[in-house]
Amino acid sequence: MRVLSLSMLLILTFISCRKKEWDAFYGRPDSLESPIYGRLQEKGNFTSLLKLIDKSGYKETLESGAGYWTFFAPNDAAFASYFSDRGISGIDAVDENTARAMVQYMLVYNAFEQDRLDDYQASENNTGWTPNIAFRRRTAYYTGFYKDTSVNGLVTAIAANRNNLSSSLTGNYISTDYNNKHVTYFTDAFMTSSALTATDYNYFYPNSQYSGFNVLEAKVVTANIAAENGVIHELDKVISPLSSIDEYIRTRPEFSSFRAILNRLYTNNIVSFIYNADATRRYQVISGKNDQVYVKVYSHLLSYAPNNENFMKVGDNDGQKDCWTMFIPNNQAVDNYVKNTLCKYYPNFDEMPIGIIVDFLNAHLFPTVVWPTKFATSRNSFAEPARFDPIADIFDRRILSNGIVYGTNKVSQADVFSTVFSEAYLNPKYTFMTRLFNTIGLRLLIAKSNVPVNIMLIPDQAFLDAGFTYNVNQSQFLYNGSTNGVPDRLERIVRSCVFFGVYKNMSDNLSGKGIVKTGDADGEGDYIRYDNNKIYTAGLEDLGLVANIDSTKTASNGKVYFVNQLLRYSENGIGFHLNKLGAATTSQFNYFWQLLSNNTLAYTPTTMQIIGLTGFSTIFVPTNTAVMQAVKDGLL
């Protein structure tokens, strides 16, 4: 028994020694800082925040040492102001759901000291860190399920977490992505790199001081407080979860007219609600209810989905360095513009091509961040700047979870609605020419306010009368039922309706008499003759017709002439025109015609073709007097 006791003592001594060696090697070092919760306790000025964490259910997460976080932590003075501003006594007046949301929004995934926060974690092509271009980070907070209105009434919905694709039947929704919200911050390194100043910051937060390190409206009092499971940045103000653009405008009645267009559910719908089985199962497990869940999906035709918190998602973290921007006109501006411009020729949006609706919206949707001092250099999907005055035109400005919103007192003056192109685009009587401008590529020029151009617009009826039709199902132009050679014929006709460069200046006034060439110096078209607002082309003269200018309108980049006939080109050869010019014995060109038509080596009477003459040619036709003089001089 004595031997056994001695053996056990030796074994315990050995185990104890080994445990000390294990703890010395693997144990928690004495120099290691406490976890985030403990560090807040140690600091002594975060008592309200600690109570909020307790109520939120995040105490275990933040005191266990697990995870790796950046925590934006408001101090007690910040909470005192927060309570005072809201007229509440303290954390006891904050419900558990609100507490959880606040703490989650203060928590950013991964630990970042100040000098790393403004570096972009690029995942594209294994690029690695890109310094000084990041101003946002993904938080632990997301909205989740909510109630929205679909075509079938109130439904349980969830926001899209990607921009939609034309080929997607699910709205491009990723069920494993919870659409976490981002928080915005400002550092000197980022501001300098982006050529921004305190002016940009104070545009959004006029009652806050820019300090060189701010998180939304809060100033960082103490940065880089090390903890076992992350980094703490002490704030002088409480930050609360921000709305997405989609959530924000849902609650603002002054934007209801714009939102009604952005959230169209019926004919020409911009929004749809798509059933999602994965989201439905998750909701039913969480809530214990049997509701079906629908993803709120914005049209793939939009520049972006205003409820998508993930930015483009080209790289996993690209939301760190960019976000959406939306300029939202107030109700009066939208209603007036719809009445006087968009619906000038349409009774309502149901009758309007969806492209017009989408173009109107996209003129206000910038798929990039637009800072207050960068209106003139930022571009929307049309490559047009933000045509607003940051002082006179903006009455509301907000940094939100997925972008920036500017409330405006006017609509964006998009080129597509103000140039000569708009007169065809917005009027259903000119659908044929609108399609041709798009097909040929002329829209890229005539719909630019900085490209001077005059155009002539021909109504659809004139094309139909001439035998041209359009097959919508097959996207084909036809002439008397055939597609043979039709695109070339129509392109020549349409190019005879545009006047660029010097020809634009020559066509500014067609009330007198003259001849002008269509096109520009690099792409010349046909000659037309004008006489007191009457237009003559070779093709029209062949048919004994004339085109009348019924009215004119001045647009931002030129003048529009509304004509009542197709500006036809002649399909007859030059021999035909010489015959028409000189066949009559009374014609002053008859002698030249006689010389030509009687020369069988040069002319074929049955086809009226000049032998050996192909392509475009110029012929100088002498008068009868000139021919007689040549005979007298022995030249003929």
Stockholm file with secondary structure:
# STOCKHOLM 1.0

chainA/1-636         MRVLSLSMLLILTFISCRKKEWDAFYGRPDSLESPIYGRLQEKGNFTSLLKLIDKSGYKETLESGAGYWTFFAPNDAAFASYFSDRGISGIDAVDENTARAMVQYMLVYNAFEQDRLDDYQASENNTGWTPNIAFRRRTAYYTGFYKDTSVNGLVTAIAANRNNLSSSLTGNYISTDYNNKHVTYFTDAFMTSSALTATDYNYFYPNSQYSGFNVLEAKVVTANIAAENGVIHELDKVISPLSSIDEYIRTRPEFSSFRAILNRLYTNNIVSFIYNADATRRYQVISGKNDQVYVKVYSHLLSYAPNNENFMKVGDNDGQKDCWTMFIPNNQAVDNYVKNTLCKYYPNFDEMPIGIIVDFLNAHLFPTVVWPTKFATSRNSFAEPARFDPIADIFDRRILSNGIVYGTNKVSQADVFSTVFSEAYLNPKYTFMTRLFNTIGLRLLIAKSNVPVNIMLIPDQAFLDAGFTYNVNQSQFLYNGSTNGVPDRLERIVRSCVFFGVYKNMSDNLSGKGIVKTGDADGEGDYIRYDNNKIYTAGLEDLGLVANIDSTKTASNGKVYFVNQLLRYSENGIGFHLNKLGAATTSQFNYFWQLLSNNTLAYTPTTMQIIGLTGFSTIFVPTNTAVMQAVKDGLL
#=GR chainA/1-636 SS CHHHHHHHHHHHHHHHHHHHHHHHHHSCCTTSCCCHHHHHHHHSSCHHHHHHHHHHTCHHHHHSCCSCEEEEEECHHHHHHHHHHHTCCSGGGSCHHHHHHHHHHHEEESCCCHHHHTSEEECGGGCEEETTCCCEEEBSCCCCEEEEEETTEEEEEEECSSCCCTTCSSTTCCTTCCCCCEEEEEEHHHHHHTTCCHHHHHHHCTTSCCCSEEETTEEEEEEEEEETTEEEEEESSCCCCCCCHHHHHHTCGGGHHHHHHHTCCSTTCSEEEEECHHHHHHHHHHHCCCCCEEEEEECTTSSSCTTCSSTTCSSTTGGGTCCEEEEEECHHHHHHHIIIIITSSSSSGGGSCHHHHHHHHHTTEESSCCCGGGTTTCCCTTSCCCCCCTTTTEEEEEECSSEEEEEESSCCCCGGGTSHHHHHHTCGGGHHHHHHHHHHTTHHHHTCTTSCEEEEECCHHHHHHTTEEEETTTTEEEETTBCTTHHHHHHHHHHTTEEEHHHHHHTSCCSSEEEEEEEETTEEEEEEEEESSEEECHHHHHHTCCEEEEEEEEETTEEEEEESSCCCCCCSCHHHHHHHHHCSTTSTTHHHHHHHHTCTTTEETTTTEETTCCSSCCCCCCCHHHHHHHHHTTCC
#=GC SS_cons         CHHHHHHHHHHHHHHHHHHHHHHHHHSCCTTSCCCHHHHHHHHSSCHHHHHHHHHHTCHHHHHSCCSCEEEEEECHHHHHHHHHHHTCCSGGGSCHHHHHHHHHHHEEESCCCHHHHTSEEECGGGCEEETTCCCEEEBSCCCCEEEEEETTEEEEEEECSSCCCTTCSSTTCCTTCCCCCEEEEEEHHHHHHTTCCHHHHHHHCTTSCCCSEEETTEEEEEEEEEETTEEEEEESSCCCCCCCHHHHHHTCGGGHHHHHHHTCCSTTCSEEEEECHHHHHHHHHHHCCCCCEEEEEECTTSSSCTTCSSTTCSSTTGGGTCCEEEEEECHHHHHHHIIIIITSSSSSGGGSCHHHHHHHHHTTEESSCCCGGGTTTCCCTTSCCCCCCTTTTEEEEEECSSEEEEEESSCCCCGGGTSHHHHHHTCGGGHHHHHHHHHHTTHHHHTCTTSCEEEEECCHHHHHHTTEEEETTTTEEEETTBCTTHHHHHHHHHHTTEEEHHHHHHTSCCSSEEEEEEEETTEEEEEEEEESSEEECHHHHHHTCCEEEEEEEEETTEEEEEESSCCCCCCSCHHHHHHHHHCSTTSTTHHHHHHHHTCTTTEETTTTEETTCCSSCCCCCCCHHHHHHHHHTTCC
//
